[in-house]
């Protein structure tokens, strides 16, 4: 503004609507991303914070309410960014847990199969040893009675 003049200069009249439009666009993005199921990927909000900071740095003759509005916009985007990071980590943990549970179920199935094979093999070995033990006992009893082997 010119010194002593109440009316804004042409430069201020052109730029103020542009910055207000940028602020409104930021508010639209913030409203869209505010819901947890519509959060952007991590980093998007930081990009808009950088745009807001760049707008603040080139906006000459900014009034206090305009500065406050930019700071509120940046704070909202910072909150959205923190929520997006938290959601991204939670999604990754859920995906990792799902993969781990799939591997665990597969390993349990493999273990049951191996144990099934081992049990069947053990049953065969045990049955064979029982037959050998009975034959050994018959031979031992015959030896105890003094009967000849054969």
C-alpha positions as CSV (number, residue, x, y, z in Angstrom):
1,X,0.0,0.0,0.0
2,X,1.2,3.5,-0.7
3,X,2.0,5.6,2.3
4,X,-1.0,7.6,3.4
5,X,-3.4,5.9,0.9
6,X,-6.3,3.9,2.1
7,X,-6.9,2.1,-1.2
8,X,-4.9,-0.9,-2.1
9,X,-2.5,-0.7,-5.0
10,X,-3.0,-2.6,-8.3
11,X,-0.3,-5.1,-7.3
12,X,-2.2,-5.9,-4.0
13,X,-5.5,-6.2,-5.8
14,X,-4.1,-8.8,-8.2
15,X,-2.2,-10.9,-5.7
16,X,-4.6,-11.0,-2.8
17,X,-7.3,-13.0,-4.8
18,X,-4.6,-15.4,-6.1
19,X,-3.4,-16.1,-2.5
20,X,-7.0,-16.4,-1.3
21,X,-7.6,-18.9,-4.1
22,X,-4.5,-20.9,-3.1
23,X,-5.8,-20.9,0.5
24,X,-9.2,-22.1,-0.6
25,X,-7.6,-24.9,-2.7
26,X,-5.6,-25.9,0.4
27,X,-8.7,-26.0,2.4
28,X,-10.4,-28.2,-0.2
29,X,-7.5,-30.6,-0.1
30,X,-7.5,-30.6,3.7
31,X,-11.2,-31.3,3.8
32,X,-10.8,-34.1,1.4
33,X,-7.9,-35.7,3.2
34,X,-9.2,-35.1,6.7
35,X,-11.2,-38.4,6.8
36,X,-9.0,-41.4,7.8
37,X,-10.1,-43.5,4.8
38,X,-9.1,-40.7,2.4
39,X,-5.6,-39.9,3.8
40,X,-3.0,-39.2,1.1
41,X,0.3,-41.2,1.0
42,X,3.0,-39.9,3.3
43,X,4.7,-36.8,1.9
44,X,1.8,-35.2,0.0
45,X,0.8,-33.0,2.9
46,X,4.4,-32.0,3.4
47,X,4.4,-30.8,-0.3
48,X,1.4,-28.6,0.4
49,X,3.0,-27.3,3.6
50,X,6.0,-26.3,1.4
51,X,3.6,-24.6,-1.1
52,X,1.9,-22.7,1.7
53,X,5.3,-21.6,3.1
54,X,6.4,-20.5,-0.4
55,X,3.2,-18.5,-0.8
56,X,3.7,-16.9,2.6
57,X,7.3,-15.9,1.7
58,X,6.3,-14.1,-1.5
59,X,3.1,-12.5,-0.3
60,X,4.0,-8.9,0.4
61,X,2.0,-6.8,2.8
62,X,0.2,-9.7,4.4
63,X,-2.2,-8.8,7.1
64,X,-2.2,-10.7,10.5
65,X,-5.4,-12.6,9.7
66,X,-3.8,-13.8,6.4
67,X,-0.7,-14.9,8.3
68,X,-2.9,-16.7,10.8
69,X,-4.9,-18.4,8.0
70,X,-1.6,-19.7,6.4
71,X,-0.4,-21.0,9.8
72,X,-3.7,-22.8,10.4
73,X,-3.5,-24.4,7.0
74,X,0.0,-25.6,7.7
75,X,-1.0,-26.9,11.1
76,X,-3.9,-28.9,9.5
77,X,-1.6,-30.3,6.8
78,X,1.0,-31.3,9.5
79,X,-1.7,-33.1,11.4
80,X,-2.9,-34.9,8.2
81,X,0.8,-35.8,7.5
82,X,1.2,-37.4,11.0
83,X,-2.0,-39.3,10.5
84,X,-1.0,-40.5,7.0
85,X,2.4,-41.8,8.4
86,X,0.6,-43.6,11.2
87,X,-1.9,-45.1,8.8
88,X,0.9,-46.2,6.4
89,X,2.7,-47.9,9.2
90,X,-0.4,-49.6,10.5
91,X,-1.3,-50.8,6.9
92,X,2.3,-52.2,6.6
93,X,2.0,-54.0,10.0
94,X,-1.3,-55.5,9.0
95,X,0.1,-56.7,5.6
96,X,3.2,-58.1,7.3
97,X,1.0,-59.9,9.9
98,X,-1.1,-61.3,7.1
99,X,1.9,-62.6,5.3
100,X,3.4,-64.1,8.5
101,X,0.1,-65.8,9.4
102,X,0.1,-67.3,5.9
103,X,3.6,-68.6,6.3
104,X,2.8,-69.9,9.8
105,X,-0.2,-71.8,8.5
106,X,1.8,-73.3,5.7
107,X,4.5,-74.4,8.2
108,X,2.0,-75.9,10.5
109,X,0.5,-77.9,7.5
110,X,4.0,-79.0,6.5
111,X,4.8,-80.0,10.1
112,X,1.6,-82.1,10.4
113,X,2.4,-83.8,7.1
114,X,5.9,-84.6,8.3
115,X,4.6,-85.8,11.6
116,X,2.1,-88.0,9.8
117,X,4.9,-89.6,7.8
118,X,7.0,-90.0,10.9
119,X,4.1,-91.6,12.8
120,X,3.3,-94.0,10.0
121,X,7.0,-94.9,9.7
122,X,7.3,-95.3,13.5
123,X,4.2,-97.5,13.6
124,X,5.8,-99.8,11.0
125,X,9.1,-99.9,12.9
126,X,7.3,-100.6,16.2
127,X,5.2,-103.4,14.7
128,X,8.4,-105.0,13.2
129,X,10.2,-104.7,16.6
130,X,7.3,-106.3,18.3
131,X,7.4,-109.3,16.0
132,X,11.2,-109.5,16.6
133,X,10.7,-109.3,20.3
134,X,8.1,-112.1,20.3
135,X,10.4,-114.3,18.4
136,X,13.3,-113.5,20.8
137,X,11.1,-114.3,23.8
138,X,10.0,-117.6,22.2
139,X,13.7,-118.5,21.6
140,X,14.6,-117.4,25.2
141,X,11.7,-119.4,26.7
142,X,12.7,-122.4,24.7
143,X,16.3,-122.0,25.9
144,X,15.1,-121.8,29.5
145,X,13.2,-125.0,29.1
146,X,16.2,-126.7,27.6
147,X,14.6,-127.3,24.2
148,X,16.8,-127.2,21.1
149,X,16.7,-124.2,18.9
150,X,15.0,-124.5,15.6
